[in-house]
Amino acid sequence: MSAVLLYQIPRNSLFWLLASMFAAIVPHAGRLPLWLLLVCLLCGCWRLMVYRGRWSLPGMLVRAVLVLSGFAAVYGHYGTLLGPEAGSALLVLGFCFKLMETHQPRDAFIVVVLGYFVVATSFFFDQYLVSAAYMGLVCIMITAALLGLNQSPLHTHPRRTLMISLRLLGQSVPLMVVLFVLVPRIGPVWSLDLGSGNARTGLSDRITPGDIANLSRSDARAFRVAFDPPATVPPPSQRYWRALVLSHYDGRTWSRGSVDMDAEPMVHWGSDRPPWLSSTANDNSGPNSYRYQVTMEPTDQRWLFAMEGSWSGDSGVGRSRDHRLLSRTEVRQTFSYRVESPTVVALDQHKLPGWLRRINLQLPSDGDPQSRQLAKRLWQQAESQVGAGAARITAVQGPSSEVDERYIAQVMALFAQQPFRYTLRLPRLSGDRIDQFLLQSRSGFCSHFAGAFVYLMRAAGLPARIVAGYQGGEINPLGGYLSVHQFDAHAWAEVWLEGRGWVRFDPTAQVAPERVEQGVEQALLEEGSFLDSSPLSPLRYRHLAWLTQLRLSWDYLNFSWHRWVLGYDAKAQQKLLLRWLGKVDFRQLGLLLFLTVGTLLAGLALWQLYWDRRLSHRDPVLRSYHRLCHKMSKRGVSVLEGESPSSYLARLQQRFPELTGSFKQLDSLLVALFYQPHTTNRAKQVKQLRQLVGRL
Amino acid sequence: MASDDSGLNSDSPQRDQRTRSGRFDSLRGWFRQRFERWLSHRLPRSRITTLNQRRIFIIPSRNGGLFLLMAGVLFLGGINYGNSLILMVAMLLVSLFLVSILHTYRNLSGLTLEAGRTGPAFVGQQVAFAIHFSSNRQHEAISIGWPEQPSQQLNLLDSRRDEMTLMLPVSRRGLCRFPRFKVESTFPLGLLRAWSWIELDAQSLVYPRPIEAAYPLSEAPQGDHGDRVSREGSDDFDGLRRYQEGDSFKRIAWKSYARHRQLHSKTFAGYQAQEHWLEWQAYSGMAIESRLGRLCHQVLQRDRQGQRFGLRIPGLEVMPSRGDSHRQHCLRALALYGLAPPAVSGVATGSDHDGKPDRVTASDPPPLQGDTL
């Protein structure tokens, strides 16, 4: 028993263990509570002091108290012990505590194993290419720690350990790739409800003027769109990516209203036609549609991004009554889905149900009197221009689309002609916000324009709603895909017109056409407020060509990472295998997997065998000597058959008297190395020999 | 191939301690025997052995099982959360395991073991077996030893050769063969255990345990040189003569060596009238081992005193003489009394001996390897 208690983690291993512990916890640091980090630090220091013989490992009681209070504290902090957040906190805690309890080699092994777990759980929160590369480095360190456990305790070359670890992992990578590609992806074994994630930047389902403006200052990526074929990217003015429909206004904030459009009767799952789409609705997947794949960053929300009238054949994607795409679960990881969008859209063009009409005509019972007044006046103007009869402010029914369209044109003209300004520097609004915006400040952002527009539509009895999402996107010439950033967030309006259905109107385009055509940056060029809170963002420096090139290449790399690695799921696997091998069943796949792994391992073994043979045939001394012979024979003196190194070197001395010193030294070195193989400084001599020969 | 059990003492620690009782034990013994037979057939004894695929066994260790279990848990987690990177970590661990099969094997393969010198010992002491290791590449953290005993670690990093001595406690006299030992390694990752059983062809004599007791017989002069004054008595210093092989080290005149760089032996003149014979009959009535132990003690004592003595045991007579080689012959005779003739060199053939001890005389010393002190 005493021998067991004396177990010390070998120095070499401890070094890498502490280093990898530090490195593995760093990416978690932002998420973990401060006290936990302090505990980790304490454990690491304690372990170090134990190694140096100053302190001793904590006793049973101390450990029990530590573990229990650790659990309690994690529970107190997260309110649960399950889920990725609390789970990873527990894991980090366990990793540190186990480090304090290494009485046997087995304990040390468990610490290392926990290290791999800590690495793996970090991918719950962060899957970017850079993080993955970093975690690869951490894996090298953890493997080095594992290696150190199995080395002699006297071995004190951490670098050598690292090199072996590197070699092992390097040889594992091809195997890993094969396994990753070929191991059949099965669906979830049990269903999980992940705890709520941390707050994400992104769209909000409530627009109070000012919200989207904040978004505009973030250069984070929202999603990427890869078109198929890549040449069919729609023009900028068509790139409206819908995410949310806001139809309720309470005088201050636009929100989604009381009808839950994300719940069952309002959402249709499956690839067939939703019941609310008329049979003539153009959901034909003819040549007149865009096919694309969207790869979105996690939003913790269920809404997805797509153009108007889209549908998706993916199983986890549904279509809501307000024609948006929805994910079955919250998007907590980078998520990809395939979409088809018609180029010509007509939604609900024949009939708008009464309840939907009511929702989209809702206005607060009072407030903004001047705007209502304005609507009335514009309507009358439109009517008089068309010369039609009945006033439609009070009438709810009646097809008079000409007046409707005339009215809309009037309102759009209002935005174009009045001195409206597109700006991120917004004045404060209070009270009758629409009145103030339309008649006084006249400066605002997309949500202001869209909000005021919808208000005017509803005031005139036209069903209208705000659509929030993104507009635009930057084409990456390398990959031919579109990158949409958070600053591309946008809000626009949809108005329902008899016979045409929901039609998109973007009042912002009237005020700042360049916003739609060229993006926010151009729209804010004069003002200079584009990304002004992040001065280092490379997106601010688009005028520097090389920087843009670099940024786009990097973006492309990330895109490929997301598409081919993170997005490699069961469906992608099927598709890939189908393309490479045709139809394969599980049995064939298993056989293929077995053969490929076997071949790789056999290849590795053969390579090792070859390497060892080569090594045995050519020991370093002989290799240096042969090199010397080769060099000298090029200068005219080759070694004779049966000639000993000494006599050869003597001949060389005669031939090249100026190098006598070197040859003499070589002679003595060679003799020593050939005939005294057991000297202690052999390694040094070999090195010396190699250098001497190299210098000749 | 010769079987192992040719009546020789092939001590191994666990076999000594084992008590065979009960049916279960005998069943286990039977299995063990079968296993040993299979093993010695598969890995025959030889003086020099290079580890290769024929000799190396490899299986996952407990840690390896744990490692794979962890990879499995990560795989499930990755599948359930739909997280490609967690899946990738799981795959990486599995690949690491697979790759480390090759590396664990490679850490043993190519290692050459050669029997080195063995030192004789008395019963109750330890026999030292030396092993020479050589290889043309690096090997690390290989543990070498007998099962169920603390092992020694071998590292061939900077040099291509190393040497190690294994100590074996012995409890029976006779010829002790180098027992089968284990060469084992879990390097690099401890996920797999590769091992081999090595039986090097080396043997060592185990002398009887000396038992201190007075010599009971009166040492009557015998033979025809009985009452002559011996020039080589040990009583008084007589002079120096050139060292001859067989002279006792204790008699070398080291001072003279320091001065003249030549080995001389001191000669003593005395009037030692007798040549002593150590007789088997001296301890009549005792058990064989007690007799041998007492004779052994006498041999050692007389050698220490530099006496000239002979040894007579049934079937063997060592003519009176003195010196290191004489002592060795006597001890050897005692060690092998009643046992098989010494396997002189190489593999014991053990074919047709009838148990009759050979006659060993001082004039005809058979070369005995491992007995060169």
Interface residues (C-beta under 8 A of the other chain):
Chain A: P84 P105 R106 F109 I110 V113 Y116 F117 V119 A120 T121 F123 F124 Q127 A132 M135 C139 T143 L146 L147 L149 N150 Q151 S152 L154 H155 I164 L168 L169 Q171 S172 V173 L175 M176 L179 F180 V183 R185 I186 G187 P188 V189 W190 L192 L194 Q333 V565 L566 G567 Y568 D569 V597 L601 L604 A605 Q608 D612 L615 S616 D619 P677 H678 R682 A683
Chain B: N63 L66 F67 M70 L74 L76 G77 G78 I79 N80 Y81 G82 N83 S84 L85 I86 L87 M88 V89 A90 M91 L92 L93 V94 S95 L96 L98 V99 S100 I101 L102 H103 R106 G110 N136 R137 E140 A141 Q153 N155 L157 D158 S159 R160 R161 T186 F187 P188 L189 G190
